[in-house]
């Protein structure tokens, strides 16, 4: 790890920006997903009657099923958001860092 190339990467201001931006986005998306999941689990644990109501009169599908499915879909969508950033601005920053480091 004492290779000068690693030192040049670590000293590059764009590397610090990449680490900061990527970390902030990952933390934000994680908080959203985990917040939704744990809020759902808390409702299941402490107020299950809220989620056990049927969607329609006499129906078998409860309110909790679409809410649980929505949490899963939101997780997928947020994965897509991260991928969009990873393949867009983060990739550009990474390419800039590599280009500047190899000069």
Buried (B, 14 or more C-beta within 10 A) or exposed (E): EEEEEEEBBEEBEBBEEBEEBBEEBEEEBEEBBEEBBEEBEEBBEEEEEEBEEEEEEEEEEBEBEEBBEEBEEBBEEBEEEBEEBBEEBBEEBBEBBEEBBEE
